Amino acid sequence: MPLMEVVVNGREYQVACDAGQEERLRELAQHLDKRVQVLAASVGQVGDARLLLMAGLLLTDELSIATAKIAEREKDTALVKAKLANTTETLEKAEAGIAQLLDRASARIETIAARVAAA
């Protein structure tokens, strides 16, 4: 398991990650560092622990909102799928009804054609 050095708020931290995940860890650390830098500019250097806590809370809030939106979209998608399934079922029933009507009309035409041919 590789050890990586990441920098957050000007401090280096050693973090272990799975092999092949080094670049992703680097990207995540850069994202966190940017959030901490914005907080530090807003509230001042109130200590690494407090800045990391505040950044973590903000990111968790964003994650919570995004998760709620995803759940809402999944619910909307399920409703649309249900409506689509009902529409498909209705269309299939309509097609079956039309096929029956066409079969009856065809039989009637054949009966009329047979009468005309016999006359």
PyMOL commands that set and color helices and strands:
alter all, ss='L'
color gray80, all
select helices_A, chain A and resi 22-43+48-118
alter helices_A, ss='H'
color red, helices_A
select strands_A, chain A and resi 3-8+11-16
alter strands_A, ss='S'
color yellow, strands_A
deselect
rebuild
show_as cartoon
